[in-house]
Amino acid sequence: MAAPDTPAETFKRALGHAARALAEQPELEVAFGSDGPRLSNGVLTLPHPPRDPSGP
């Protein structure tokens, strides 16, 4: 049985779905990395979300 997602993983998944919907491109690949944000060859790279989303 799979372990439950962390809040960060849930946020990343929701952000990916939102990005695909806003771009109207269901095949858009969304990745998270330190070299974002950028869009190249159908891959949207976004920066990792903060560890503490409630921070200032």
PDB file of N, CA, C, O and CB in Angstrom:
ATOM      1  N   MET A   1       0.849  -1.175   0.000  1.00  0.00           N
ATOM      2  CA  MET A   1       0.000   0.000   0.000  1.00  0.00           C
ATOM      3  C   MET A   1       0.896   1.239   0.000  1.00  0.00           C
ATOM      4  O   MET A   1       1.896   1.292   0.715  1.00  0.00           O
ATOM      5  CB  MET A   1      -0.966  -0.003   1.226  1.00  0.00           C
ATOM      6  N   ALA A   2       0.530   2.223  -0.800  1.00  0.00           N
ATOM      7  CA  ALA A   2       1.336   3.436  -0.932  1.00  0.00           C
ATOM      8  C   ALA A   2       1.177   4.334   0.296  1.00  0.00           C
ATOM      9  O   ALA A   2       0.111   4.410   0.907  1.00  0.00           O
ATOM     10  CB  ALA A   2       0.942   4.204  -2.204  1.00  0.00           C
ATOM     11  N   ALA A   3       2.267   5.004   0.629  1.00  0.00           N
ATOM     12  CA  ALA A   3       2.231   5.949   1.752  1.00  0.00           C
ATOM     13  C   ALA A   3       1.432   7.185   1.344  1.00  0.00           C
ATOM     14  O   ALA A   3       1.438   7.562   0.172  1.00  0.00           O
ATOM     15  CB  ALA A   3       3.676   6.348   2.197  1.00  0.00           C
ATOM     16  N   PRO A   4       0.747   7.819   2.294  1.00  0.00           N
ATOM     17  CA  PRO A   4      -0.017   9.026   1.955  1.00  0.00           C
ATOM     18  C   PRO A   4       0.922  10.151   1.520  1.00  0.00           C
ATOM     19  O   PRO A   4       2.055  10.252   1.991  1.00  0.00           O
ATOM     20  CB  PRO A   4      -0.875   9.483   3.159  1.00  0.00           C
ATOM     21  N   ASP A   5       0.429  10.993   0.613  1.00  0.00           N
ATOM     22  CA  ASP A   5       1.212  12.127   0.132  1.00  0.00           C
ATOM     23  C   ASP A   5       1.439  13.151   1.230  1.00  0.00           C
ATOM     24  O   ASP A   5       0.608  13.335   2.119  1.00  0.00           O
ATOM     25  CB  ASP A   5       0.522  12.782  -1.053  1.00  0.00           C
ATOM     26  N   THR A   6       2.578  13.809   1.146  1.00  0.00           N
ATOM     27  CA  THR A   6       2.857  14.921   2.053  1.00  0.00           C
ATOM     28  C   THR A   6       2.083  16.142   1.546  1.00  0.00           C
ATOM     29  O   THR A   6       1.668  16.163   0.387  1.00  0.00           O
ATOM     30  CB  THR A   6       4.409  15.219   2.142  1.00  0.00           C
ATOM     31  N   PRO A   7       1.883  17.150   2.383  1.00  0.00           N
ATOM     32  CA  PRO A   7       1.216  18.362   1.911  1.00  0.00           C
ATOM     33  C   PRO A   7       1.944  19.005   0.726  1.00  0.00           C
ATOM     34  O   PRO A   7       1.304  19.564  -0.165  1.00  0.00           O
ATOM     35  CB  PRO A   7       1.103  19.364   3.049  1.00  0.00           C
ATOM     36  N   ALA A   8       3.274  18.930   0.713  1.00  0.00           N
ATOM     37  CA  ALA A   8       4.038  19.504  -0.406  1.00  0.00           C
ATOM     38  C   ALA A   8       3.743  18.752  -1.707  1.00  0.00           C
ATOM     39  O   ALA A   8       3.593  19.378  -2.756  1.00  0.00           O
ATOM     40  CB  ALA A   8       5.556  19.465  -0.102  1.00  0.00           C
ATOM     41  N   GLU A   9       3.660  17.431  -1.652  1.00  0.00           N
ATOM     42  CA  GLU A   9       3.358  16.643  -2.849  1.00  0.00           C
ATOM     43  C   GLU A   9       1.944  16.920  -3.346  1.00  0.00           C
ATOM     44  O   GLU A   9       1.712  16.997  -4.552  1.00  0.00           O
ATOM     45  CB  GLU A   9       3.530  15.145  -2.563  1.00  0.00           C
ATOM     46  N   THR A  10       1.011  17.069  -2.434  1.00  0.00           N
ATOM     47  CA  THR A  10      -0.362  17.392  -2.814  1.00  0.00           C
ATOM     48  C   THR A  10      -0.410  18.759  -3.496  1.00  0.00           C
ATOM     49  O   THR A  10      -1.109  18.930  -4.495  1.00  0.00           O
ATOM     50  CB  THR A  10      -1.289  17.371  -1.576  1.00  0.00           C
ATOM     51  N   PHE A  11       0.329  19.730  -2.962  1.00  0.00           N
ATOM     52  CA  PHE A  11       0.380  21.065  -3.547  1.00  0.00           C
ATOM     53  C   PHE A  11       0.991  21.026  -4.949  1.00  0.00           C
ATOM     54  O   PHE A  11       0.474  21.657  -5.870  1.00  0.00           O
ATOM     55  CB  PHE A  11       1.181  22.010  -2.646  1.00  0.00           C
ATOM     56  N   LYS A  12       2.087  20.289  -5.110  1.00  0.00           N
ATOM     57  CA  LYS A  12       2.744  20.183  -6.413  1.00  0.00           C
ATOM     58  C   LYS A  12       1.803  19.557  -7.447  1.00  0.00           C
ATOM     59  O   LYS A  12       1.733  20.017  -8.587  1.00  0.00           O
ATOM     60  CB  LYS A  12       4.036  19.350  -6.295  1.00  0.00           C
ATOM     61  N   ARG A  13       1.091  18.522  -7.048  1.00  0.00           N
ATOM     62  CA  ARG A  13       0.156  17.870  -7.966  1.00  0.00           C
ATOM     63  C   ARG A  13      -0.961  18.826  -8.375  1.00  0.00           C
ATOM     64  O   ARG A  13      -1.328  18.888  -9.548  1.00  0.00           O
ATOM     65  CB  ARG A  13      -0.437  16.607  -7.321  1.00  0.00           C
ATOM     66  N   ALA A  14      -1.501  19.573  -7.411  1.00  0.00           N
ATOM     67  CA  ALA A  14      -2.561  20.541  -7.713  1.00  0.00           C
ATOM     68  C   ALA A  14      -2.041  21.656  -8.612  1.00  0.00           C
ATOM     69  O   ALA A  14      -2.742  22.097  -9.523  1.00  0.00           O
ATOM     70  CB  ALA A  14      -3.132  21.136  -6.415  1.00  0.00           C
ATOM     71  N   LEU A  15      -0.825  22.112  -8.363  1.00  0.00           N
ATOM     72  CA  LEU A  15      -0.229  23.162  -9.185  1.00  0.00           C
ATOM     73  C   LEU A  15      -0.004  22.664 -10.609  1.00  0.00           C
ATOM     74  O   LEU A  15      -0.204  23.414 -11.564  1.00  0.00           O
ATOM     75  CB  LEU A  15       1.097  23.640  -8.571  1.00  0.00           C
ATOM     76  N   GLY A  16       0.399  21.437 -10.757  1.00  0.00           N
ATOM     77  CA  GLY A  16       0.561  20.852 -12.087  1.00  0.00           C
ATOM     78  C   GLY A  16      -0.748  20.785 -12.848  1.00  0.00           C
ATOM     79  O   GLY A  16      -0.796  21.121 -14.031  1.00  0.00           O
ATOM     80  N   HIS A  17      -1.804  20.357 -12.184  1.00  0.00           N
ATOM     81  CA  HIS A  17      -3.125  20.298 -12.821  1.00  0.00           C
ATOM     82  C   HIS A  17      -3.597  21.702 -13.207  1.00  0.00           C
ATOM     83  O   HIS A  17      -4.157  21.896 -14.286  1.00  0.00           O
ATOM     84  CB  HIS A  17      -4.155  19.628 -11.877  1.00  0.00           C
ATOM     85  N   ALA A  18      -3.371  22.673 -12.329  1.00  0.00           N
ATOM     86  CA  ALA A  18      -3.783  24.048 -12.615  1.00  0.00           C
ATOM     87  C   ALA A  18      -3.004  24.621 -13.802  1.00  0.00           C
ATOM     88  O   ALA A  18      -3.579  25.305 -14.649  1.00  0.00           O
ATOM     89  CB  ALA A  18      -3.582  24.934 -11.376  1.00  0.00           C
ATOM     90  N   ALA A  19      -1.714  24.346 -13.865  1.00  0.00           N
ATOM     91  CA  ALA A  19      -0.894  24.843 -14.973  1.00  0.00           C
ATOM     92  C   ALA A  19      -1.371  24.261 -16.299  1.00  0.00           C
ATOM     93  O   ALA A  19      -1.451  24.980 -17.295  1.00  0.00           O
ATOM     94  CB  ALA A  19       0.588  24.499 -14.747  1.00  0.00           C
ATOM     95  N   ARG A  20      -1.688  22.968 -16.323  1.00  0.00           N
ATOM     96  CA  ARG A  20      -2.189  22.344 -17.556  1.00  0.00           C
ATOM     97  C   ARG A  20      -3.528  22.938 -17.966  1.00  0.00           C
ATOM     98  O   ARG A  20      -3.768  23.173 -19.150  1.00  0.00           O
ATOM     99  CB  ARG A  20      -2.326  20.826 -17.375  1.00  0.00           C
ATOM    100  N   ALA A  21      -4.393  23.179 -17.002  1.00  0.00           N
ATOM    101  CA  ALA A  21      -5.707  23.749 -17.302  1.00  0.00           C
ATOM    102  C   ALA A  21      -5.590  25.181 -17.820  1.00  0.00           C
ATOM    103  O   ALA A  21      -6.251  25.543 -18.793  1.00  0.00           O
ATOM    104  CB  ALA A  21      -6.594  23.715 -16.058  1.00  0.00           C
ATOM    105  N   LEU A  22      -4.758  25.994 -17.178  1.00  0.00           N
ATOM    106  CA  LEU A  22      -4.594  27.382 -17.616  1.00  0.00           C
ATOM    107  C   LEU A  22      -3.935  27.468 -18.987  1.00  0.00           C
ATOM    108  O   LEU A  22      -4.267  28.349 -19.780  1.00  0.00           O
ATOM    109  CB  LEU A  22      -3.769  28.160 -16.598  1.00  0.00           C
ATOM    110  N   ALA A  23      -3.015  26.570 -19.269  1.00  0.00           N
ATOM    111  CA  ALA A  23      -2.333  26.559 -20.563  1.00  0.00           C
ATOM    112  C   ALA A  23      -3.189  25.909 -21.647  1.00  0.00           C
ATOM    113  O   ALA A  23      -2.877  26.001 -22.834  1.00  0.00           O
ATOM    114  CB  ALA A  23      -0.999  25.829 -20.449  1.00  0.00           C
ATOM    115  N   GLU A  24      -4.270  25.253 -21.229  1.00  0.00           N
ATOM    116  CA  GLU A  24      -5.127  24.495 -22.135  1.00  0.00           C
ATOM    117  C   GLU A  24      -4.306  23.469 -22.913  1.00  0.00           C
ATOM    118  O   GLU A  24      -4.514  23.259 -24.109  1.00  0.00           O
ATOM    119  CB  GLU A  24      -5.861  25.441 -23.103  1.00  0.00           C
ATOM    120  N   GLN A  25      -3.365  22.833 -22.205  1.00  0.00           N
ATOM    121  CA  GLN A  25      -2.500  21.812 -22.789  1.00  0.00           C
ATOM    122  C   GLN A  25      -2.436  20.620 -21.837  1.00  0.00           C
ATOM    123  O   GLN A  25      -1.555  20.562 -20.979  1.00  0.00           O
ATOM    124  CB  GLN A  25      -1.071  22.379 -23.071  1.00  0.00           C
ATOM    125  N   PRO A  26      -3.347  19.682 -21.977  1.00  0.00           N
ATOM    126  CA  PRO A  26      -3.365  18.550 -21.054  1.00  0.00           C
ATOM    127  C   PRO A  26      -2.095  17.700 -21.100  1.00  0.00           C
ATOM    128  O   PRO A  26      -1.823  16.949 -20.164  1.00  0.00           O
ATOM    129  CB  PRO A  26      -4.549  17.683 -21.351  1.00  0.00           C
ATOM    130  N   GLU A  27      -1.313  17.811 -22.182  1.00  0.00           N
ATOM    131  CA  GLU A  27      -0.086  17.015 -22.290  1.00  0.00           C
ATOM    132  C   GLU A  27       1.139  17.736 -21.727  1.00  0.00           C
ATOM    133  O   GLU A  27       2.234  17.175 -21.741  1.00  0.00           O
ATOM    134  CB  GLU A  27       0.164  16.651 -23.739  1.00  0.00           C
ATOM    135  N   LEU A  28       0.980  18.963 -21.234  1.00  0.00           N
ATOM    136  CA  LEU A  28       2.090  19.725 -20.671  1.00  0.00           C
ATOM    137  C   LEU A  28       2.711  18.972 -19.496  1.00  0.00           C
ATOM    138  O   LEU A  28       2.006  18.525 -18.592  1.00  0.00           O
ATOM    139  CB  LEU A  28       1.616  21.121 -20.222  1.00  0.00           C
ATOM    140  N   GLU A  29       4.018  18.839 -19.519  1.00  0.00           N
ATOM    141  CA  GLU A  29       4.733  18.199 -18.414  1.00  0.00           C
ATOM    142  C   GLU A  29       5.168  19.279 -17.434  1.00  0.00           C
ATOM    143  O   GLU A  29       5.768  20.277 -17.834  1.00  0.00           O
ATOM    144  CB  GLU A  29       5.966  17.379 -18.929  1.00  0.00           C
ATOM    145  N   VAL A  30       4.872  19.088 -16.167  1.00  0.00           N
ATOM    146  CA  VAL A  30       5.249  20.046 -15.129  1.00  0.00           C
ATOM    147  C   VAL A  30       6.272  19.387 -14.219  1.00  0.00           C
ATOM    148  O   VAL A  30       6.039  18.314 -13.663  1.00  0.00           O
ATOM    149  CB  VAL A  30       4.004  20.528 -14.316  1.00  0.00           C
ATOM    150  N   ALA A  31       7.416  20.059 -14.081  1.00  0.00           N
ATOM    151  CA  ALA A  31       8.500  19.546 -13.235  1.00  0.00           C
ATOM    152  C   ALA A  31       8.914  20.638 -12.261  1.00  0.00           C
ATOM    153  O   ALA A  31       8.669  21.822 -12.494  1.00  0.00           O
ATOM    154  CB  ALA A  31       9.721  19.075 -14.096  1.00  0.00           C
ATOM    155  N   PHE A  32       9.536  20.232 -11.184  1.00  0.00           N
ATOM    156  CA  PHE A  32      10.014  21.176 -10.180  1.00  0.00           C
ATOM    157  C   PHE A  32      11.517  21.035 -10.068  1.00  0.00           C
ATOM    158  O   PHE A  32      12.043  19.924 -10.005  1.00  0.00           O
ATOM    159  CB  PHE A  32       9.329  20.942  -8.803  1.00  0.00           C
ATOM    160  N   GLY A  33      12.213  22.180 -10.043  1.00  0.00           N
ATOM    161  CA  GLY A  33      13.661  22.158  -9.959  1.00  0.00           C
ATOM    162  C   GLY A  33      14.204  23.512  -9.562  1.00  0.00           C
ATOM    163  O   GLY A  33      13.459  24.479  -9.399  1.00  0.00           O
ATOM    164  N   SER A  34      15.508  23.564  -9.412  1.00  0.00           N
ATOM    165  CA  SER A  34      16.134  24.814  -8.985  1.00  0.00           C
ATOM    166  C   SER A  34      16.396  25.754 -10.145  1.00  0.00           C
ATOM    167  O   SER A  34      16.773  26.905  -9.922  1.00  0.00           O
ATOM    168  CB  SER A  34      17.427  24.528  -8.269  1.00  0.00           C
ATOM    169  N   ASP A  35      16.206  25.299 -11.382  1.00  0.00           N
ATOM    170  CA  ASP A  35      16.493  26.143 -12.537  1.00  0.00           C
ATOM    171  C   ASP A  35      15.236  26.735 -13.172  1.00  0.00           C
ATOM    172  O   ASP A  35      15.269  27.123 -14.339  1.00  0.00           O
ATOM    173  CB  ASP A  35      17.248  25.350 -13.568  1.00  0.00           C
ATOM    174  N   GLY A  36      14.147  26.813 -12.443  1.00  0.00           N
ATOM    175  CA  GLY A  36      12.893  27.341 -12.969  1.00  0.00           C
ATOM    176  C   GLY A  36      12.691  28.777 -12.575  1.00  0.00           C
ATOM    177  O   GLY A  36      13.504  29.296 -11.809  1.00  0.00           O
ATOM    178  N   PRO A  37      11.695  29.441 -13.028  1.00  0.00           N
ATOM    179  CA  PRO A  37      10.683  28.935 -13.948  1.00  0.00           C
ATOM    180  C   PRO A  37      11.126  29.077 -15.407  1.00  0.00           C
ATOM    181  O   PRO A  37      11.795  30.039 -15.785  1.00  0.00           O
ATOM    182  CB  PRO A  37       9.362  29.668 -13.730  1.00  0.00           C
ATOM    183  N   ARG A  38      10.733  28.092 -16.204  1.00  0.00           N
ATOM    184  CA  ARG A  38      10.986  28.163 -17.640  1.00  0.00           C
ATOM    185  C   ARG A  38      10.103  27.156 -18.349  1.00  0.00           C
ATOM    186  O   ARG A  38       9.615  26.196 -17.752  1.00  0.00           O
ATOM    187  CB  ARG A  38      12.480  27.903 -17.959  1.00  0.00           C
ATOM    188  N   LEU A  39       9.908  27.399 -19.646  1.00  0.00           N
ATOM    189  CA  LEU A  39       9.121  26.515 -20.495  1.00  0.00           C
ATOM    190  C   LEU A  39       9.974  26.174 -21.697  1.00  0.00           C
ATOM    191  O   LEU A  39      10.426  27.065 -22.417  1.00  0.00           O
ATOM    192  CB  LEU A  39       7.762  27.170 -20.922  1.00  0.00           C
ATOM    193  N   SER A  40      10.195  24.893 -21.919  1.00  0.00           N
ATOM    194  CA  SER A  40      11.033  24.459 -23.028  1.00  0.00           C
ATOM    195  C   SER A  40      10.557  23.098 -23.519  1.00  0.00           C
ATOM    196  O   SER A  40      10.464  22.142 -22.748  1.00  0.00           O
ATOM    197  CB  SER A  40      12.523  24.400 -22.606  1.00  0.00           C
ATOM    198  N   ASN A  41      10.259  23.025 -24.796  1.00  0.00           N
ATOM    199  CA  ASN A  41       9.860  21.751 -25.432  1.00  0.00           C
ATOM    200  C   ASN A  41       8.720  21.049 -24.707  1.00  0.00           C
ATOM    201  O   ASN A  41       8.764  19.834 -24.516  1.00  0.00           O
ATOM    202  CB  ASN A  41      11.047  20.817 -25.501  1.00  0.00           C
ATOM    203  N   GLY A  42       7.715  21.787 -24.309  1.00  0.00           N
ATOM    204  CA  GLY A  42       6.555  21.190 -23.652  1.00  0.00           C
ATOM    205  C   GLY A  42       6.753  20.815 -22.208  1.00  0.00           C
ATOM    206  O   GLY A  42       5.919  20.116 -21.630  1.00  0.00           O
ATOM    207  N   VAL A  43       7.858  21.270 -21.599  1.00  0.00           N
ATOM    208  CA  VAL A  43       8.118  20.985 -20.186  1.00  0.00           C
ATOM    209  C   VAL A  43       8.173  22.311 -19.433  1.00  0.00           C
ATOM    210  O   VAL A  43       9.028  23.153 -19.706  1.00  0.00           O
ATOM    211  CB  VAL A  43       9.453  20.174 -20.002  1.00  0.00           C
ATOM    212  N   LEU A  44       7.278  22.486 -18.507  1.00  0.00           N
ATOM    213  CA  LEU A  44       7.257  23.659 -17.646  1.00  0.00           C
ATOM    214  C   LEU A  44       8.014  23.315 -16.369  1.00  0.00           C
ATOM    215  O   LEU A  44       7.617  22.418 -15.625  1.00  0.00           O
ATOM    216  CB  LEU A  44       5.790  24.115 -17.335  1.00  0.00           C
ATOM    217  N   THR A  45       9.098  24.029 -16.122  1.00  0.00           N
ATOM    218  CA  THR A  45       9.882  23.805 -14.903  1.00  0.00           C
ATOM    219  C   THR A  45       9.597  24.944 -13.943  1.00  0.00           C
ATOM    220  O   THR A  45       9.785  26.112 -14.284  1.00  0.00           O
ATOM    221  CB  THR A  45      11.416  23.704 -15.213  1.00  0.00           C
ATOM    222  N   LEU A  46       9.148  24.611 -12.759  1.00  0.00           N
ATOM    223  CA  LEU A  46       8.817  25.588 -11.729  1.00  0.00           C
ATOM    224  C   LEU A  46       9.767  25.408 -10.544  1.00  0.00           C
ATOM    225  O   LEU A  46      10.268  24.309 -10.306  1.00  0.00           O
ATOM    226  CB  LEU A  46       7.333  25.441 -11.278  1.00  0.00           C
ATOM    227  N   PRO A  47      10.013  26.494  -9.801  1.00  0.00           N
ATOM    228  CA  PRO A  47      10.839  26.333  -8.598  1.00  0.00           C
ATOM    229  C   PRO A  47      10.091  25.505  -7.551  1.00  0.00           C
ATOM    230  O   PRO A  47       8.861  25.484  -7.517  1.00  0.00           O
ATOM    231  CB  PRO A  47      11.230  27.717  -8.011  1.00  0.00           C
ATOM    232  N   HIS A  48      10.845  24.842  -6.720  1.00  0.00           N
ATOM    233  CA  HIS A  48      10.231  24.074  -5.633  1.00  0.00           C
ATOM    234  C   HIS A  48       9.466  25.027  -4.720  1.00  0.00           C
ATOM    235  O   HIS A  48       9.940  26.130  -4.450  1.00  0.00           O
ATOM    236  CB  HIS A  48      11.308  23.279  -4.826  1.00  0.00           C
ATOM    237  N   PRO A  49       8.280  24.616  -4.234  1.00  0.00           N
ATOM    238  CA  PRO A  49       7.551  25.458  -3.299  1.00  0.00           C
ATOM    239  C   PRO A  49       8.310  25.567  -1.965  1.00  0.00           C
ATOM    240  O   PRO A  49       9.127  24.702  -1.650  1.00  0.00           O
ATOM    241  CB  PRO A  49       6.131  24.897  -3.071  1.00  0.00           C
ATOM    242  N   PRO A  50       8.049  26.609  -1.192  1.00  0.00           N
ATOM    243  CA  PRO A  50       8.738  26.732   0.100  1.00  0.00           C
ATOM    244  C   PRO A  50       8.363  25.579   1.027  1.00  0.00           C
ATOM    245  O   PRO A  50       7.275  25.011   0.933  1.00  0.00           O
ATOM    246  CB  PRO A  50       8.397  28.080   0.770  1.00  0.00           C
ATOM    247  N   ARG A  51       9.286  25.249   1.918  1.00  0.00           N
ATOM    248  CA  ARG A  51       9.011  24.172   2.885  1.00  0.00           C
ATOM    249  C   ARG A  51       7.908  24.553   3.851  1.00  0.00           C
ATOM    250  O   ARG A  51       7.115  23.707   4.265  1.00  0.00           O
ATOM    251  CB  ARG A  51      10.273  23.820   3.666  1.00  0.00           C
ATOM    252  N   ASP A  52       7.857  25.824   4.210  1.00  0.00           N
ATOM    253  CA  ASP A  52       6.814  26.312   5.112  1.00  0.00           C
ATOM    254  C   ASP A  52       5.946  27.310   4.344  1.00  0.00           C
ATOM    255  O   ASP A  52       6.260  28.500   4.300  1.00  0.00           O
ATOM    256  CB  ASP A  52       7.435  26.974   6.399  1.00  0.00           C
ATOM    257  N   PRO A  53       4.848  26.828   3.734  1.00  0.00           N
ATOM    258  CA  PRO A  53       4.019  27.714   2.914  1.00  0.00           C
ATOM    259  C   PRO A  53       3.308  28.820   3.704  1.00  0.00           C
ATOM    260  O   PRO A  53       2.799  29.768   3.107  1.00  0.00           O
ATOM    261  CB  PRO A  53       2.996  26.899   2.189  1.00  0.00           C
ATOM    262  N   SER A  54       3.268  28.713   5.002  1.00  0.00           N
ATOM    263  CA  SER A  54       2.603  29.744   5.809  1.00  0.00           C
ATOM    264  C   SER A  54       3.568  30.834   6.249  1.00  0.00           C
ATOM    265  O   SER A  54       3.179  31.764   6.956  1.00  0.00           O
ATOM    266  CB  SER A  54       1.951  29.117   7.032  1.00  0.00           C
ATOM    267  N   GLY A  55       4.837  30.722   5.830  1.00  0.00           N
ATOM    268  CA  GLY A  55       5.859  31.715   6.205  1.00  0.00           C
ATOM    269  C   GLY A  55       5.578  33.073   5.596  1.00  0.00           C
ATOM    270  O   GLY A  55       4.667  33.218   4.780  1.00  0.00           O
ATOM    271  N   PRO A  56       6.372  34.089   5.997  1.00  0.00           N
ATOM    272  CA  PRO A  56       6.139  35.459   5.500  1.00  0.00           C
ATOM    273  C   PRO A  56       6.385  35.626   4.042  1.00  0.00           C
ATOM    274  O   PRO A  56       6.224  36.724   3.511  1.00  0.00           O
ATOM    275  CB  PRO A  56       6.988  36.417   6.225  1.00  0.00           C
TER     276      PRO A  56
END
